[in-house]
Amino acid sequence: MTPSERKWALLNIVPILFLIVNGIVWYASTPAGFQRFGSIGVMVAAIMFGIDRVSRLRLRRPARTNDDLMLTELSLVGVSTLQWGYGDLFHCWTNGHGWEVCQ
């Protein structure tokens, strides 16, 4: 495995680690805490995009089209944005409290 391939593998592991920590936050935190953790997911995706973009410019590689890392970043941004906006409702609903507790 070349150093470049290793870097791509590490960047693909970041969202998996985020989702594991997200599950722990969902289980152990309050609805507001779970909702706020979504903002960290958006930040992680932005950092991943920046690292990828800078490394491509430095190595003079062409701009990517549709590769696995881009799909991973877009998925992380989508899920994290929904969590940031509606995470408290999801947390209440999945823990059996219904929508009324969160309103």
PAZAPA-4460 file (N, C-alpha, C; in steps of 0.05 Angstrom, whole numbers, plus 32768, in hexadecimal, padded with zeros to 4 digits):
% residues 103
    n_x    n_y    n_z   ca_x   ca_y   ca_z    c_x    c_y    c_z   seq   type   mol
   8011   7FE8   8000   8000   8000   8000   8012   8019   8000     1      M     A
   800D   802A   7FED   801D   8043   7FEB   8014   8057   8000     2      T     A
   8025   806B   8005   801C   807F   8019   8003   808D   8011     3      P     A
   7FFF   8092   7FF7   7FE7   809F   7FED   7FCE   808E   7FF3     4      S     A
   7FD1   8074   7FED   7FBA   8062   7FF2   7FB4   8060   8010     5      E     A
   7FC9   8060   8021   7FC6   8060   803D   7FB6   8078   8047     6      R     A
   7FBD   8090   803C   7FAF   80A8   8044   7F91   80A6   803D     7      K     A
   7F8B   809C   8025   7F6F   8099   801D   7F60   8086   802F     8      W     A
   7F6E   8071   8037   7F61   805D   8049   7F5C   806A   8064     9      A     A
   7F6F   807A   806E   7F6A   8088   8088   7F54   809C   8086    10      L     A
   7F51   80AA   8070   7F3C   80BD   806D   7F21   80AF   806B    11      L     A
   7F20   8097   8061   7F07   8088   8060   7F00   807C   807C    12      N     A
   7F13   8079   808D   7F0E   806E   80A8   7F01   8084   80BA    13      I     A
   7F08   809D   80B5   7EFE   80B3   80C5   7EDF   80B3   80C8    14      V     A
   7ED0   80B1   80B2   7EB3   80B1   80B5   7EA9   8098   80C5    15      P     A
   7EB6   8082   80C2   7EAE   806A   80D1   7EB2   806F   80EF    16      I     A
   7EC9   807A   80F6   7ECD   8081   8112   7EB9   8096   811C    17      L     A
   7EB3   80A9   810B   7E9F   80BD   8113   7E84   80B0   8118    18      F     A
   7E7C   809D   8107   7E62   8090   810B   7E62   807F   8125    19      L     A
   7E78   8073   812C   7E7A   8063   8145   7E77   8076   815D    20      I     A
   7E85   808C   815C   7E83   809F   8172   7E67   80AB   8173    21      V     A
   7E5B   80AF   815B   7E40   80BA   815A   7E2C   80A7   8167    22      N     A
   7E30   808D   8164   7E1F   807A   8171   7E22   807B   8190    23      G     A
   7E3A   807F   8199   7E3F   8082   81B6   7E31   809B   81C0    24      I     A
   7E34   80B1   81B1   7E27   80CA   81B9   7E09   80C7   81BA    25      V     A
   7DFE   80BA   81A6   7DE1   80B5   81A4   7DD8   80A6   81BD    26      W     A
   7DE7   8092   81C5   7DDF   8081   81DC   7DE3   8090   81F7    27      Y     A
   7DF8   809F   81FA   7DFF   80AA   8214   7DF9   80C7   8218    28      A     A
   7DF0   80D5   8203   7DEC   80F2   8206   7DCF   80F9   8206    29      S     A
   7DCA   8113   820A   7DAF   811E   8209   7DA8   8123   81EC    30      T     A
   7D8E   8129   81E7   7D86   8130   81CB   7D95   8148   81C0    31      P     A
   7D99   815C   81D1   7DA8   8174   81C8   7DC5   816E   81C2    32      A     A
   7DD1   815D   81D3   7DED   8155   81CE   7DF1   8145   81B5    33      G     A
   7DDE   8133   81AF   7DDF   8124   8196   7DDB   8136   817E    34      F     A
   7DCA   814A   8181   7DC5   815C   816B   7DDE   816D   8166    35      Q     A
   7DEB   8177   817A   7E03   8187   8177   7E1A   8178   816C    36      R     A
   7E1B   815E   8170   7E31   814D   8166   7E30   814C   8148    37      F     A
   7E19   8152   813B   7E18   8153   811E   7E2A   8168   8112    38      G     A
   7E2D   817E   8121   7E3E   8194   8116   7E5B   818A   8114    39      S     A
   7E63   8178   8126   7E7E   816E   8125   7E82   815C   810C    40      I     A
   7E6D   814E   8104   7E6E   813E   80EC   7E72   814F   80D3    41      G     A
   7E64   8166   80D2   7E68   8179   80BC   7E84   8183   80BB    42      V     A
   7E8F   8189   80D3   7EAB   8193   80D4   7EBE   817D   80CB    43      M     A
   7EBA   8164   80D4   7ECC   814E   80CB   7ECC   814B   80AD    44      V     A
   7EB4   814C   80A1   7EB2   814A   8084   7EC0   8161   8076    45      A     A
   7EBE   8179   8081   7ECC   8190   8075   7EEA   818D   8077    46      A     A
   7EF4   8183   808D   7F11   817E   8090   7F1A   8168   807D    47      I     A
   7F0A   8153   807A   7F11   813E   8067   7F13   8149   804B    48      M     A
   7F00   8159   8043   7F00   8165   8029   7F19   8177   8025    49      F     A
   7F20   8187   8039   7F37   8198   8037   7F51   8188   8034    50      G     A
   7F54   8173   8044   7F6C   8163   8043   7F6E   8156   8027    51      I     A
   7F58   814C   801D   7F58   813F   8003   7F5F   8153   7FED    52      D     A
   7F53   816A   7FEE   7F57   817E   7FDA   7F74   8188   7FD9    53      R     A
   7F7F   818E   7FF1   7F9A   8198   7FF2   7FAE   8183   7FE8    54      V     A
   7FA9   816A   7FF0   7FBC   8155   7FE7   7FBA   8151   7FC9    55      S     A
   7FA2   8153   7FBD   7FA0   8151   7FA0   7FAE   8168   7F92    56      R     A
   7FAC   8180   7F9C   7FB9   8197   7F90   7FD8   8194   7F93    57      L     A
   7FE0   818B   7FAA   7FFD   8188   7FAE   8009   8173   7F9C    58      R     A
   7FFB   815D   7F98   8005   8147   7F87   7FFE   814C   7F6A    59      L     A
   7FF1   8162   7F64   7FE9   8168   7F49   7FD8   8152   7F3C    60      R     A
   7FC6   8148   7F4C   7FB3   8134   7F42   7F9B   8142   7F38    61      R     A
   7F8D   8137   7F25   7F75   8145   7F1B   7F5F   8146   7F31    62      P     A
   7F4D   8159   7F2E   7F37   815B   7F40   7F26   8141   7F3E    63      A     A
   7F1D   8138   7F54   7F0E   811F   7F54   7EF3   8122   7F48    64      R     A
   7EE8   810C   7F3F   7ECD   810C   7F35   7EBB   80FE   7F49    65      T     A
   7EB6   80E5   7F46   7EA6   80D7   7F5A   7EB7   80BF   7F64    66      N     A
   7EC5   80C4   7F7A   7ED3   80AE   7F86   7EC7   80A8   7FA2    67      D     A
   7ED2   8093   7FAE   7EC7   808A   7FC7   7EC9   809F   7FDD    68      D     A
   7EDF   80AD   7FDE   7EE3   80C1   7FF3   7ECF   80D8   7FF1    69      L     A
   7EC9   80E0   7FD8   7EB5   80F5   7FD4   7E9A   80EC   7FDD    70      M     A
   7E92   80D4   7FD7   7E78   80C9   7FDF   7E77   80C7   7FFE    71      L     A
   7E8D   80BF   800A   7E8E   80BE   8027   7E8B   80D9   8034    72      T     A
   7E98   80ED   8028   7E96   8108   8033   7E79   8113   8030    73      E     A
   7E6E   810F   8019   7E52   8118   8014   7E3E   810A   8026    74      L     A
   7E42   80F1   802B   7E30   80E2   803D   7E33   80ED   8059    75      S     A
   7E4B   80F1   8062   7E50   80FB   807D   7E44   8117   8080    76      L     A
   7E46   8128   806C   7E3B   8143   806D   7E1C   8141   806F    77      V     A
   7E10   8130   805E   7DF3   812D   805E   7DE8   8123   8079    78      G     A
   7DF4   810D   8083   7DEB   8102   809C   7DEF   8115   80B3    79      V     A
   7E07   8122   80B4   7E0D   8134   80CA   7DFC   814D   80C9    80      S     A
   7DF5   8157   80B1   7DE4   816F   80AF   7DC8   8168   80BA    81      T     A
   7DBE   8151   80B2   7DA3   8149   80BD   7DA4   8145   80DB    82      L     A
   7DBA   813A   80E5   7DBC   8136   8102   7DBE   8151   8110    83      Q     A
   7DCD   8164   8104   7DD0   817E   8110   7DB5   818D   8111    84      W     A
   7DA4   8188   80FD   7D8B   8196   80FD   7D75   8188   810C    85      G     A
   7D74   816D   810A   7D5D   815E   8115   7D66   8148   8128    86      Y     A
   7D7E   8149   8132   7D89   8134   8143   7D7A   8131   815D    87      G     A
   7D70   8147   8168   7D61   8145   8181   7D47   8136   817D    88      D     A
   7D39   813B   8167   7D21   812C   8161   7D26   810E   815D    89      L     A
   7D3B   8108   814E   7D42   80EC   8149   7D4A   80DE   8163    90      F     A
   7D59   80EC   8174   7D61   80E0   818E   7D49   80DA   819F    91      H     A
   7D36   80EC   81A1   7D1E   80E8   81B1   7D0D   80D1   81A6    92      C     A
   7D0A   80D1   818C   7CFA   80BD   817F   7D05   80A1   8181    93      W     A
   7D20   809E   817D   7D2C   8083   817F   7D2F   8079   819C    94      T     A
   7D2E   808B   81AF   7D2F   8082   81CB   7D14   807E   81D7    95      N     A
   7CFF   807E   81C7   7CE4   8078   81D0   7CD5   808E   81DE    96      G     A
   7CDF   80A6   81DC   7CD1   80BC   81E9   7CBE   80CA   81D7    97      H     A
   7CBF   80C5   81BD   7CAD   80D1   81AA   7CB4   80ED   81A4    98      G     A
   7CA4   80FA   8193   7CAA   8115   818A   7CA2   812A   81A0    99      W     A
   7C90   8124   81B1   7C86   8138   81C4   7C9B   8142   81D7   100      E     A
   7CAE   8131   81E0   7CC2   8139   81F3   7CD5   814E   81E7   101      V     A
   7CDA   814D   81CD   7CED   815F   81C1   7CE1   8179   81B7   102      C     A
   7CC8   817C   81B9   7CBC   8195   81AE   7CBD   81AC   81C1   103      Q     A
***
